[in-house]
Each structure stands twice: as C-alpha cells, then as structure tokens.
Amino acid sequence: MNREMQKKRKKKIILIASIVLITCIGLISLISFNKKETNLISGDVTSAILPIVSDQEVINKRLEAITKDSKYTFESPYVELNPYKISPLSAIVIFNTDEEKEVDVYINDIYFTKMEASKKHIIPIYGLFEDYNNIIKLVMDDSELEYLITTEKSNIDYPLEILEKSEYIKNDDLYFTVASYATWLTGWDIDGKLRFYLTEDYRMDVEWLDNGHFLIGTTQGQSREQFVGFFEMDYLGKIYNYYVLEHGYSFEFQILKNGNYMLAGGNEPIYMTDQYIYELNPKDGEVVSEINLSDIIRTIDSNFPEKYLGASAIRNGFYLEEQTRELVVSFREINTILSFDYDNKTLNWIFTNPNHELFAGEVWDQYKVISDTGRYPLGQHTPSITNDGYLAFYNNGYDRYAMSNGIASDNVADYKDAYTSVEIYDIKDNKATLKWSYDYNKSVLAIKYGLFRVCANNHKLINNGYILKDEYREIPGSSISQTESGPDNIYAMILELDENDNVVFKAISEEGKYRVFKHSLYNDITPNIEISKLNIIETIKEEALEKVDIEEYDLDNTFEFINRFEYTKNTFTTDYNVEESDLVEFLFISKDNSYKFTYKNKDNININRVFNLNLPKGTYQFYIKINDNIYSTNKAYKY
C-alpha cells in the first residue's frame, strides 16, 4: 500500500470517528433536552378550555370519521349509547345511503319523528327508558330495521312521584326539572318515568330553540347563581355553541322573535356590581342592546344602598313584552318587582310594600303601585306579562328582606300564617287589581324557588320549588334559613291547571326544584346531527400577559399547593384564603416561552375576577405565586 493510500485511509478513519463522536454528542444532548423538557412539564395535563368542551372536540372527530365510513349501511348501522358521555338515555345511529332518504323513528313502539332526507344519516335517539332493553325501529321506504339499546339504572336519588294526571294531556311532552342539589336537569314523562337526564351540573333557566336544541347555563366559575356563560346543546348532550360572555349569565333567558337572545347578567361576569338585561346576537355574541337597571335606580335615588344594586339583589327573573317593550324584573331579596321601559331606559313602576324602608324617600312615591288586596310580592319569582297585558308571578309569600336583615324572625313557627300563591294583576295608574290567584288553601309555604307560567293553550304551569314540610313547620325552634342547605325538610310540587283551573297533572319530589318546563323531545321533522359543529363564542376582553424568563424564578424550591382549585382560561376558584393584601400571580412555564398573569394586585379588594387568557399554542406548567412564595400545582394546561 503506497503512502498516498495510507493517508486517504487515515483521513477516512478520522472522518468516521468524528461523525460517530458528533452523533453521540447529539444523542446525549437530545436525551438531556428531552429529560429537561419532561421535568419541566409534569403532573396532570388538561385543556385550558372548559373540559367538557375540549372532550367534545375529541368525540366529534371520532364520530365524524365514522360518518365517512361506507361500511355502515341501513342494514348494518353504527349504534352508540350516550356518545357524549353526559346523557345516558340518549343514543346515536349512523349510516349512509346512495340516495337521499327520509327515515321514520320509532322508540319502544311509539312513533317519534321523521328524519330529514339525507345520504348521510346521523340520527339522534332520545327518551330511552332507564334499566331497559329499548326497541328502536327505523323505517326507510319499505324497509324496517329493529335493534335493542340496553340502558343502565340511573340511581337518581330524587324521582318524580305522580299524584294526579289527566287522560287529556299530551303523552309525548316531558316535564323537565332543574335542581341544584343532586339531580340537575332531568326529563320525566306523565307516568313519572325518567326519560332524560344529564350527569353534569348545568342549570338555572332552560329555553328551547326551533331546531330542538336548548340553552342552559354552564355553572363555570359559579358564584351562587352567577355564571360566565351558557351552552346551546341537544338531548345527546352535544354542545353546538359555547358562549363565554363579557356580561355573564344568571337565572334567566328569553328567546326573542327576531332570533336574538335576551339574558340577565351584569357589568361584568359573576362578580357584578350592576344588574344588566341585554340582547345578544347568538351568531357572534355581539351585544345588540342593554339596560343597566342599577344606573336607573341610582339616578332616581342616589342614596339607594349599593348592596342591592349588585348580585345581592338576587335579580332572579325578568320578562320583556316585545310589542310594548315593557320589561318586568324581580329583585327577590328586596321583595320587589320593577317595570322598565326597555328602549327609553326609564322606570315605569315598582310593586312592593309601600312601607318598604328601601323606598321610603319621596322620590319613589310616583312609582309605587298599591294593591287592592293589600298583598305584595314577597321573595317572588318568574314575573311575566300575559297575553292580556297583565303581570303574573310566583309569590313565595314571606318577607325575605326582613328575615335576611334580622328585622323579622327566622323561626318557622312565626310564619304559620304565611303562604305561597301564584297571582295575576292588572296594573294601571299605579293600582294593582287582582285578576286571578291560586293559593292551595293557604297551606303551602315555599321558601325559595318557584315558577308560574301561563302557557299557549291557557294551561297554567306551577312549580312550588321548596315547600316546607308540615312536620317541620310544627317543630319548635325550626329555622327557615337552615332548610336552604339541603333537601331534608322540604319537597317540590309541580302542578298543571287547565283553562278552567282543574288540576290535570300533579307530582312531587323530595328535592327542591328551581324550575319546571314542559316540552317535547322531537320536532315533527328532525334534522340530522351536525357532528362537526362546535363554536366557542367569547366576548370577554383579552387580558395582558407579561413574558418572563424562568431563570428569574427558583422553581426547584417551590411549595406544594395543597388547596383545592379549578382553573380554565376564564376562571379560577380555590379554597385557599386569599387576603385583600395578597399579590396573586399565575406563572405559565414552558420550554419555549413563559408568561406571568397578575390575577390580583396587592391591596386590591376584588379577590375574585373573570379573565380571558389566550396564551400561544403549547403546554404550560401552572404555578401560583402568592406574595413571595411560589406554589407548584403539579398541573399543566394545553392552549
């Protein structure tokens, strides 16, 4: 071998050795980097979006793939019980046909609906019986398909017991109840059989859209009955629109004739200081119009207590008469119904005891309505305006304001003459003339909750949501306020009266019911499910974030955050006792960029707040910095 060849061979060996060395160094660096990244993101990883929404995004993708699979035919469909995991008495059937076909749906031998013609069939099955082999029959042209869907027992603690029912009421309507203690949203048939329920806590008002979907509050970041927003969903539990709103939502919806939604909320979500009623465009969440009730009251009486202009007023119901533009609103905590001119933003009248101390000033005299019976709203619910232009409402019948402020007794025995009723008044020229009432022989006292609605067929639907049991009313020293903490000493009674005030339906439950509604599961013609549709409509102003260098923080020596907390990109709640003098910051740490968000400034009395954090896409380890201490939550959030 000549010298030149030896040199070439030596160079080749050196080159190979260099490549091997560089590769080894690279592998070591990569392993080290991955180890560092793994250490950086640890513990539970979850979405920063409300979990139920992020979970549905995954389910939608899976079901959408199934709809495109040609192997699922009318003879061999895809069938899944409870596809969205929150509505156990629902199911979905998916198959494809070569031509557009209509399909008739029968459930347990009862015809329910005709599905809209389509080649891609995504059929919702609603109203299954629990703990039962349900027979589903689909009919397409001359072909029929039958199969079983077996459901499990619900184990709901508080069933509906039917005491009376008329043969003349519609069999296909369900009585929907909303309860906040254990059962949440449920639907019951006229025999008291459970036909629908959600396993998640969504509640307050429910309003139905023409497409068969309904609106319901999310309870996200909840403080009492104040929420960040609401869902549009169907009986499958599928969410179509998720609203996160600058004015929030509490207690009440109304769907207007123009398709817009009217909501109760505040100057900010949840922790409001002013009461708002506002009109919302559901397509983009834009506020079309609004009325600040608190400002109108301040304008009339600058000395009116601020306490009763915010959430403490318990503004628990409203109704807009769209033709006259009269807005009636219940302030439950102060025993008052107010009427406003929505467009002109002025007060028409107030219906409350004329001796009420909050309205003692002469400035209120021109607004006071005097009742011809001497009976006035007391802890009332659900004001509305009937087709005749009368005021209708549920009158709980005990002085909520006096009891809450220690002016009146909390002892049940002192309310032996108090009673609950539903009432309709004609209010003209500051006089309230009683047109109709129903009071159960003055034997019922419902201390909270309640609903009264005059239906389109002139039936009257009544929910006595929280009736004190007779035996509890007889116990010496028993307390009204203590009963609000649980269902032990109360029950709910649901009544439907016909146009002649005959009872056509009566049921009771051993749990307090906030609201009761009557509605059917299907329209005459039902569209196929829009699997891929899930919109997030967010109008809360985006918060400023500060980019930080993680080297500035000693993350190797943090404290463990042992307190309970819940976090989403809009809300934070914890049982840690945050003081007014505390500085609270959130640290979002990732391998690329890290950020700081000041949740609460030092010496800021506002301990709770709602925000909108839109971090760059990625996964962030979540730390909480309180004053000089950094706490590790052992949780990471995906944005």
Secondary structure, 3 states (H helix, E strand, C coil): CCHHHHHHHHHHHHHHHHHHHHHHHHHHHHHHHHHHHHHHCCCEEEECCCHHHHHHHHHHHHHHHHHCCCCCCCCCCEEEECCCCCCCCCEEEEEEEEEEEEEEEEECCEEEEEEEEEEEEEEEECCCCCCCEEEEEEEECCEEEEEEEECCCCCCCCCCEEEEECCCCCCCEEEEEEECCCCEEEEECCCCCEEEECCCCCEEEEEECCCCCEEEECCCCCECCEEEEEEEECCCCCEEEEEEEEEEEECCEEECCCCCEEEEEECCCCCCCCEEEEEECCCCCCEEEEEEHHHHHHHHCCCCCHHHHCHHHCEEEEEEECCCCEEEEEEHHHCEEEEEECCCCEEEEEECCCCCHHHCCHHHHHHECEECCCCCCCCCEEEEECCCCCEEEEECCCCHHHHHCCCCCCEHHHHCCCCCEEEEEEEECCEEEEEEEECHHHCCCECCCCEEEECCCCCEEEEEEEEECHHHHCCCCCECHHHHHCCCCEEEEEEEECCCCCEEEEEEECCCCCEEEEEECCCCEECCCCCCCCEEEECCCCCCCEEECHHHCCCCCCEECCCCEEECCCCEEECCCCCCCCCEEEEEECCCCEEEEEEECCCCCCCCCCCCCCCCCCEEEEEEEECCEEEEEEEEEEC
